[in-house]
Amino acid sequence: MANSEKERSTRNTLGSEYQVFLSFRGLDTRRGFTNSLYHALVDAGVRVFIDDVELRPGERISGNLLGAIDDSKLYIPIFSKNYASSHSCLRELAKMVENTSKSEEDGKKKVILPIFYDVKPDDAKLKTALYSKAIRNLEHKMEDRKKKFSSEDVETWRQALKEVDGTKGWELEKYSGHGDLIKSVVNEVVVRLKTRQRQVTEDLVGMKVRIAAINNLLDIKSGGVQLIGIYGMGGIGKTTLAKSVFNLLCHRFGKNCSFLDGVRETAKTKGLVQLQTKLLSDISYSGAACNIDNIDQGINMIEETICNKKMLIVLDDVDEGNQIQQLIGVKSLYPGTRILVTTRDKSVLNIRRFKYEILPYEMEGLSEKDALQLFSRHAFNDSSPPANYYSLSKGIVATADGLPLALEAIGSSLFGQEKKKIWEERLEKLRQTPHKDVLGKLRISYDALELDQQQIFLDVACFFIGKKKTDPMYMWEDCGFGPEDALDVLTKKCMIKVLDDDILRMHDQFRDLGKAIAKQEHSRLWDDDIICQLRSTKVKYDEI
């Protein structure tokens, strides 16, 4: 099969690699099973390569198609009666087998997950006449000069077929129909690709006990419904804990899981419908989520979707109880469903006339030992401070009240700083900051930045969270800043994060700090209400 450039460009995001490669005999399954499987995988958020044009006689696999095979992590050959009669399908399979062998050597393991559509594993392994005869027919055609394959090619194809491991795949005859088989395939792909996994720092400090406590409350092996609310001050690690638990459990739920980040901020800036749409697109077919006109309609659609299947849903940073009802509905949840809520306000978890009790879990600060370890990692790149900085480190840690975000930010701001006088000044500033004033502690890290770093920090906080860093780079360069260096500094100081896809992220406490500073300085406008006021000729700037 050859690649259609137009179709290819519309089926994959520019610059991103494929995750799954589908190999199939178009005459057998293109308009039926393969088409349904493709759309089910795409709806699950998987980037899939599917070819749409058959190779003409004598044509070789294009470089684009070979590139798609190289890019993909999972290969799904759909073995049907005529699969082995297509030299293009066999070339694809041979390339898949070659890549899986190489991947074991370089540590980036690729896997073949075969589907036996209307054949058996023994047919594909040449233990019966079906595929064996098809291969012999190809050999007879080698005499035709138009055929661009050799006896060595045919032997390679034979070996590739024999290496297909039927125990890793699916046989259609063992399922009640296409739908059940496709559901099983999609769930397996989602689990293997970890498409639902959230990014979390490895080897977290002081988190194992907390994860165990949440898992105990969730009681995942029981058949009932459990809702847990993690509450505590901002920057204490609630979201990190929720992500860690979500990553551990999401494989049990396949496609039926969703993690909604920053409910408070998203509801304020974009509205609840945006969150409802995200939830529905995660757990159902994406087309359904596009048709939400208002919150009530969204509630009805969510209730209809989650009432008949067990779900794993995380609602992160909720600040109003009605947000929970608007995002999971008020009707009965399916047995086995687990809901995790994070909030700064414990009272949010007490919802009047709500069908379920939300069990509260208080997120407390790190112990003195864990706090010192976390600080040392960022300040010294070690698990403990050197002897000559031990007393200063203990003093700084004591001012952070076990708050991980503050410990990371303060430690990172002192990394590589050998002048004890600066350490002493920083400690004194922290001691003068009230214990519960989290933003005040973070402000000290901001004040230590250079001017261009401060400006870029404020821009990200006000405008560019969730945006690609390439969007504002030209603007910053035109302003005479050094954006690459500034972003590197801000990342090292734990004030921003640049994800693998160049998306800018920032902890909500740093976001709040940035917006508070920008508002105080009157240096940036991001609030829609204020912008509308300024557009009115009746309002003067000084009055706002």
N, C-alpha and C positions, 0 to 999 in steps of 0.2 A: 504494500500500500504506500502511496506517495502522499506528501503533505500539500494541502491547499493553503497558500500563504495568507489569503484573505481570511479564511476560516480560522487559521492558526492565530492570527493577530487578534481576533475577537474573542478567542477562547482562553487567553492567558494575559495576565497583567504584564504590561511592558516592563522588562528588566527582571522579572521574577522567574524562578525555575519551576519546572513541573515536579509534582510529587508522585503521581501515578501515571503509568503508561498502559493503555489498553491495546492489546493485540488481538485481532479477531478477523474472521473470514466474512467480509461484507455481505456476500450472497446469502449466508446462513443466518446472521444475527443482527445486521446493522440497524434495521428499522424496528426491531423488536426489543430483545433482551439487552443488547449493547447500548442502545439509545436510552433505555430506562435506567440502566446502571450508571451511565455517564451523568445523567441529570441528578440522580440520587447522591452521587459522590460530590458533585458541584454544590448541591444544596447543603451538604454537610461541611462545606468550606474547604474542600479538597481541590487542589489545582491539578486538573486531569488533561493528559494529551489523548485526543482521539483523532484518528486520521479519517478524512472524508472522501478521499479519491483513491480508487483502485490503481495499482501500477499497470501500465500498459505492457503487453508482452515484450520481454527483452529489456525492460527498464530496471535500473538498480535503485536501491533505497537511497533517498536523497540525504544530503548532509544535514538538513534541518531535522529530518526524522531521526537520524542517528544521534543528533544532539539532544533531542527530546528523550531518547532512551538513556543517554549518558546522564542527563539531568535528574531523571526520576529516581526515587528511592524504592518504590514498589512497582513490580511488574505483574500485570494480570492478563495472562493469555487465556482467551476463551476458546477452549477446544471444542470444535464442532465437527460434523461429519466430513466437511470439505476443507478443513484447516490445513491438513498436510498436503493437499493438492496445490496449494499456493506457495510458490517459491519465495514470495515476498514475506508471507507469514513466517516461514521457516527461517528466513534471514533475520527477522526481528527476534525470533526465539533464540537463535544462536548468539546474537548480540547480547541478549538478556543473560544467558548462561555465562558468557564470557565476562560480563560486567559483575555478576554476582561472585564469580571466582576471584576477580581482582579486588573486589571490595573487602573480602575477608583478609586480604594482605595489608590494605591501607587503613583498616579500622573503620571505614565508613560503609557498614554492611548494607547491601541491597538484598532484597528478597523477592522471589518469584512466588506468587499466590495463584495457582491455576484454578480455573473453573472448567469442569467437565460438563459441558452443556447437554449434548445428546450423544456423548461417547463415555466410555469408562476409562479409568486410569490405565488399565492394561492396553487399551487401544492406543493411547498416546505414547506408551512405552514400547510400542512395536511388538507387543506380545500376541497380537491378533492380526488378522488379515487386513483390517480396515486401513490403517495408516501405512502398513508395510507395502500394500499394493499401490497406494498413492505415491510413495517414494520411488518404487520401481518404475512407475509411469513417468516420473520426472527424469529418471535415468535414461529411459528410452528416448526422451525428447532432447537429450543433450546433443544428439546428432544434428538437430536443427540449428543452423548457424545463428539464428536470431536469438537463441537462448544464451544468456550471459552468465552461465554458471558451469562449474566443472565437476568432475567426479569427486574432487577434494571437498567442494562445497557440499555436495550431497552427503558425504560421509560425516561432515561436521554437523549437518542437520540431524542425521540419525543419532549421533551422540548427544546432541542437545535434547532431543525427545526422550532419550533413555534416562537423562539426568533429572527430568521433571519429577518432583516428589509429590505424589498424590496425597500423602498424609497432611500436607500443608494447605490443601485446596478444598474445593466444594464440588459435590456431585448433585446436579439438579434433581435427579430422581429420588434423592433422599429428603427433598423438601416438598411441601404441598403445592408450591407454585413459584413463579418468578419473584413475586413480592417478598416472600419469606427468605428466599435465597439472597436477594439484593440487600435486604435488611441485615442479614448476617455478614455479608461482604463489607458493607459500609461500616458497621460497628467494628469489625476487625481492622479495617484501614484506619479509622479514626484513632483506635487504641495504639496501633503501631506507629502512626505518624505523630501521636501526641499533639494533635491539632488543638485540643482544648487546654493543654498545659499552660500555666501562667509562669512568667519569668520570676524566679526567686533566687536570691543569692545562695550559693552552695555553703554547706557547713555553717548554718545559722547558729548564733550563740544563744543559749538559754531557751531554745524553742522545742526541744524534744519532749519535755514534760508537758508543755502546753498543748502540743499536738496530740499527745496521748490522752490528755484530759478531754479535749474536744471529741476525739474519736470515741471515747467512753460514753460521752453524753449522746452522741449521734447513734450509738448502738446499731451499727450498720447491718448486723446480721438479723436484727429483728424485723418483722414484717410490717410494723406500724409506720406512722408518720412522725418525724421528729423535726422540730424547729429550734435552733440554738441562736441566741443573741450574744455576740461578743461586744462588750462595752468597755470603754476606757478613754482616757484623754488622747488628743491627737498626737501622733508620733510615737505612740506606745508600742506599735507593732501589730495592731489588729488586722490590717490588710495583709501583712506578711503571713500571719498565722492562718488567715482564711485561704490564701493562695496555697500554702503548704498542704493544708487539709484537702483542698479541692484537687490538687495534683495527685495526691495519694488515692483518692476515691473515684476520680472521673472515669477511669477505665471500666468501672463496674456499670456505668450508665450509658456507655457508647455515645450516641449522638444526643441523648436526652440530658444534656447538662449545659449550664450557662453561668458565666461569671460577669455580673454587671458592675463595672468599676464606677466609682464616684457618683453614686445616685444623687447625693445632695447637690453637687455642682451641675450635673447634667440636667436635673429637673429644673434648676434655677435658670440656666442659660438656654437650654434647648427644649425643655418641656418633658412631661412624663411619656408622651406618645413616642418620643425618640427611644426611651428605654424599653417601652413595650415592644416596639418594632425590633430592637436588638434582641430581646428575649425570644420573640417568636421566630426570628430568622435563625437563631441558634438551635432551637428545638423542633422546628417544623420546616415545611417547604418555604423557601424565601419569597415566593410569589404571594403567599398569604399575608406576610408581614407588610407588604407594600400597600395594603388597602386599608390601613387604620386611619380613620378620619378624626376620631376624638377618643378621649380616655375611656368612656363607657364602652365604646365598641371594642377598644383594646382589651378591656377586662373580660368581656364576653368571649373574645377569640382566644385569650389565654386560658380561661376556664375550660373551654371546649377542648383545648389541646392537651392540657396537663391532667385532666380528670381520668384519663384512661391509660396512663403510662407513668412508671416511677421516674422521678426527676431528681437531679442534683442542681440546686440553684443557689448562688451566692449573691446577696444584695449588699454591696459594699458602701459604707458611709451614708447610711440612712439617717435623716434628721426629723422625719415626721412619720407617725404610725400609719397614716393613710397611704403613704407610698408603698408600704408592704402589701396592703390590700389591693392597691391598684396594679401591682406587679405580679401577684400570685393569685388574686381573686379571693372570694369569700366562700366558695363552695368546697366540697370535700376534695382532698388531694388523694392521689392514688397510693395504695399501700406500698411502702418501701421508699417513698419520697423523702428527701432530706433537704431542708432549707437552712442556710446559714446567713445571718444578718450581722453586720458590724455597724456600730454607732458610737458616738461620743456621749449620748444621752440615754441612760438606762430607762427612763420613763417612756421612751419611744416603743419599748418592747411590750408595754401594757396597753393592748388595743381593746377598746370596748366592743362587745358583741362580735368578737373574732372567734372563729370556730376552734382554733388551736392555741395551746399555751406555748409561749416562746421561752424556753429555759435560758436564764441569764448566766453568762460566764464573764466574770470581771477580769479584765486584762491588767495585770499589775506590772510595775516597773521591774527591770532586771535586778537580780541580787547584786550585792557589792562585788562579789567575785566575778560574776558574768559581765557586769558593767565595766570592770577594769580590763577584762579580756577583750571586750569589743572595742573599747577606747584604744587599747594597745595595738590592736590590729591596724587601726587607721592611722594612729600617730607614729608607730614604730615598725609596722609590718611584722609584728611578732605577737605572741600570745600574752606577753607580760612586759612591763616597762623595764628599761635598764636601771641598775641600782641608783645611779646619780639623778634619775628623773622619777624615781618611785614616789617620793613624798609629794612632788608637784602633781603627778598623775593622780594620786589618791585624792588630793584636794579638788582637782578639776572634776573628777568622777562624782565626788560627793555633791557637787552643785547641780548635777544633771538629773537627780532623782530617778535614776535607772531608765531614763528615756532614751531608747535606742537611736532615734533620729538625731537628738542633740549630741549624743556621744560620738556618733559617726561624723557629724559635721564639725564638731570642735576638734576631734582627733585629726581629721583630714586637714583642717586648716593649720595645724601645727606640725604636720609631717615634714621632715627635713629641716625644721627650725631648730638650730643648735644654741641660739642665744637664750640663756635662762631668764634674762631680764624680760624678754617678750613673753615667755611662759608665765612669769610672775604677774605681768601686767594683765594678761588674759585671765588668769585666775582671779585677780582682784575685780575685774569687770564682771565676771560671772557671779562672784559673791555679792556684788552690789545689785544684781538682778534678782527680783523676787522669785522664789522657788517655782511658783506655778506659772510664771511668765515664760511660756515656751517660745513665743515669737521674739521675746527680748533676748533669750539665749541664742537663737538662730541669727538675730540681727548682728550679733558680735562677729559671726563668720562673714556676713555681708559687708560689714564695715571694713573688714581686713582685705577686701578685694580692691583691685585697681579700678579706675574709673570706667574703662571700656568693658571690663568684666561685669561691673555693676549694671551698666546700661543693657548689656546683653541678657543678664539675669532678669532684669525687670521686663524686657521685651518678651522673653519666654514665658514668664509668669502671667503676663497680661494677654498675650496674643497667640503664642506658638506652641502651647501644650497640645500634643496629639498631632502636630504638623511635622512634615519632613524638614530636617535642618537646612536642606537646600533652598527652601522657600525664602528665608530671610537673609541668607548668606550674602547675596549681592548688595542688599541694603546696608548690612553692617560693614561690608568692604567699602562702599561709597562714603560711609560716615568716617572712614579712616581707622576703624577698629581692626584688630587682628582676630577674626571670629574663630578660626580653627584653634588657635592657641587659647583663646578665652573659653571656648567650649571644653577644651581639654582640662583647663584649670577647674572649671565649675564641676566637671564630671569627677575629677579626682577629689574634690572637696565635698562630694556627695550632695551637691546642691541641685544638680540636674542629672538625668540619665539620657543617654543616646542609645536607643535600642538597635538591634541588628539591622533593621530596615531603615535606619536613619531617622526614626521617629523620636521627637523630643518628649521627654516625660519629666515630671517634677512632683515630689511629694506635696500633698495638699497643704501641709503646714508652710512649706516654702512658697507655694503659690499664694497663700493668704498673706504671707509676709511681703512678697513682691507687690501685690496689689495694694496693700496698706501703705507701703512706701511711695508707690506711684501716686496714690490718691493724696497723700500728704504733700507731695511735691508738685501736684497738679501737672504732672509731666506726660501722662498718657490717658487716653479715653478708651474704655472698653465696655462700659456699662451702657446698654441700649437706652435705658430711660434718660440718662444724662445726655447722651448724644441727641435724642429727640428734643430734649429741652433746648440744647444749644442751637438746634436748627430753627427753633421758634424765634422770630424777630422780636418777640415781646420780652425775651429773657436775656439779660446781660450776663456775660461770663463771670463777672465778679460776684453775682448773686448766687452762683451755684457752689 
